[in-house]
């Protein structure tokens, strides 16, 4: 007569081994399936959008949107200002009726935030030969400008999509939905500019 408890114990051990194997496959990916380089913080935390030819030909800008709704605004690598051999030599936030670098937003309710339209000027970037107005691209509250660019305009030349960002804007959800349709996704933008 066969002992069923031994068979049952063997089956349980076999099921546990299979479960551990499948769990191991989920938690520890096959090295061959991993990308050659890990995704950057921008690729993993933001959705990239682009505003090609924003208000003028060659004035390409990016909008990186975080899951919390905040948008980081900056110059796309294909912006006409980068075609100048000297690159960007100065950044001036004193445009419009006020100096954008003087804005200090405080608290949970973002007190003192100024509200801008998508075509409002954020700053002026200068090269040796010309100057270009950088626009908001998104209607919303201006939370911060990158005032490091005043003393270090070279950040735009070397790290425009990271430390060289121009500003952070908080759009209302309804305003974001309106403007999102006019922006291009990363793949669409690459096809347009073939970069």
C-alpha positions in Angstrom: 0.0 0.0 0.0 1.4 3.4 -1.1 1.7 6.3 1.4 -0.3 9.2 0.0 1.2 11.7 2.4 4.6 11.1 0.9 3.3 11.7 -2.7 1.4 14.8 -1.5 4.6 16.2 0.1 6.6 15.5 -3.0 4.0 17.2 -5.2 3.9 20.2 -2.8 7.7 20.5 -3.0 7.6 20.3 -6.8 4.9 23.0 -7.0 6.9 25.3 -4.6 10.0 24.9 -6.8 8.1 25.8 -9.9 6.6 28.8 -8.2 10.0 29.9 -7.0 11.4 29.5 -10.6 8.6 31.6 -12.1 9.0 34.2 -9.3 12.8 34.3 -10.0 12.2 34.9 -13.7 9.9 37.8 -12.9 12.2 39.4 -10.3 15.5 38.8 -12.0 15.4 39.5 -15.7 17.5 37.7 -18.2 20.6 39.9 -18.8 20.2 39.3 -22.6 16.9 41.1 -22.5 18.2 44.3 -20.8 19.1 47.4 -22.8 22.7 48.2 -23.4 22.4 51.4 -21.4 19.9 52.0 -18.7 17.2 54.7 -19.4 18.1 58.2 -18.2 16.1 59.9 -15.4 14.3 61.9 -18.1 13.3 58.8 -20.1 12.0 57.0 -17.0 10.3 59.9 -15.2 9.0 62.1 -17.9 7.1 61.9 -21.2 8.9 63.9 -23.9 6.9 66.2 -26.1 8.2 68.7 -28.7 6.9 72.0 -30.1 8.7 72.2 -33.5 8.9 75.7 -35.2 7.1 77.3 -32.1 6.0 80.7 -33.4 8.9 80.8 -35.9 10.7 78.3 -38.1 13.6 76.6 -36.4 12.4 77.5 -32.9 12.1 73.9 -31.6 11.4 73.5 -27.9 10.8 70.5 -25.6 8.2 69.9 -22.9 9.0 67.1 -20.5 5.9 66.2 -18.6 6.2 64.5 -15.2 3.4 62.2 -13.9 2.6 64.9 -11.3 1.6 67.2 -14.1 4.6 69.6 -14.0 6.3 70.5 -17.3 9.9 71.2 -17.8 10.5 73.6 -20.7 13.7 74.0 -22.7 15.3 74.3 -26.1 15.4 71.2 -28.3 18.8 70.2 -29.8 17.5 71.2 -33.2 16.7 74.9 -32.1 18.2 77.4 -34.5 20.3 79.0 -31.7 22.5 75.9 -31.5 23.4 76.3 -35.2 25.5 79.4 -34.4 29.2 78.4 -34.2 29.7 80.2 -30.9 26.6 78.6 -29.3 24.5 80.4 -26.8 26.5 83.1 -25.0 23.9 84.7 -22.7 20.4 84.2 -21.2 18.2 87.1 -20.1 15.1 86.5 -18.1 14.2 90.2 -18.1 11.5 90.0 -20.8 7.9 91.2 -20.9 6.8 93.3 -17.9 9.0 91.6 -15.3 12.2 89.8 -14.7 11.3 86.1 -14.7 14.3 85.3 -12.5 12.9 87.4 -9.7 9.9 85.1 -9.2 9.8 83.2 -5.9 7.0 80.7 -5.5 6.2 79.4 -2.0 4.0 76.8 -0.3 1.7 74.1 -1.4 -0.6 76.5 -3.2 2.3 78.0 -5.2 1.8 81.5 -3.9 3.2 84.3 -6.1 3.2 82.0 -9.2 2.6 84.1 -12.4 0.2 82.7 -15.0 1.3 82.7 -18.6 -0.1 81.8 -22.0 1.6 79.3 -24.2 3.1 82.0 -26.4 4.4 84.2 -23.4 8.1 84.9 -23.4 10.2 83.1 -20.8 13.6 84.5 -21.6 15.9 85.6 -24.4 18.9 83.6 -25.4 21.7 85.3 -27.2 24.4 84.0 -29.6 27.2 86.1 -31.1 25.0 86.8 -34.1 21.4 86.9 -32.9 18.9 86.6 -30.1 15.9 84.3 -29.7 12.8 84.5 -27.5 12.0 81.3 -25.7 8.3 80.8 -25.1 6.3 78.9 -22.5 4.7 76.4 -25.0 2.2 75.5 -22.3 -0.4 77.7 -20.6 0.1 77.6 -16.8 1.8 78.9 -13.7 5.5 79.6 -13.8 7.0 77.9 -10.8 10.7 78.3 -11.5 13.2 79.5 -14.0 16.7 78.1 -14.2 18.6 81.1 -13.0 21.9 79.1 -13.2 21.7 80.0 -16.9 22.3 83.7 -16.2 25.9 82.9 -14.9 26.4 79.7 -16.9 24.7 80.1 -20.3 27.0 77.3 -21.5 24.8 74.8 -19.8 22.4 75.2 -22.8 25.1 74.3 -25.2 26.2 71.1 -23.4 23.2 70.0 -21.3 20.1 71.7 -22.8 17.9 68.7 -22.0 19.1 68.4 -18.3 20.7 71.1 -16.3 20.1 73.5 -19.1 16.3 73.5 -18.9 14.7 76.9 -19.1 11.7 76.7 -16.7 9.2 74.6 -14.8 5.5 75.3 -15.5 2.4 73.8 -13.8 -0.5 73.7 -16.3 -4.1 73.0 -15.2 -5.2 69.6 -16.4 -7.7 71.1 -18.9 -5.1 73.4 -20.3 -2.7 70.5 -20.7 -5.2 68.5 -22.6 -5.8 71.5 -25.0 -2.1 72.0 -25.8 -1.1 68.3 -25.8 -2.6 67.8 -29.2 -0.4 70.5 -30.8 2.8 68.9 -29.5 4.7 66.0 -31.0 5.8 62.8 -29.2 9.5 61.8 -29.3 9.2 59.4 -32.2 7.1 61.8 -34.3 9.6 64.6 -33.6 12.6 62.3 -34.6 10.9 61.5 -37.9 10.1 65.1 -38.5 13.7 66.3 -37.8 15.3 63.0 -38.8 17.7 63.0 -35.8 
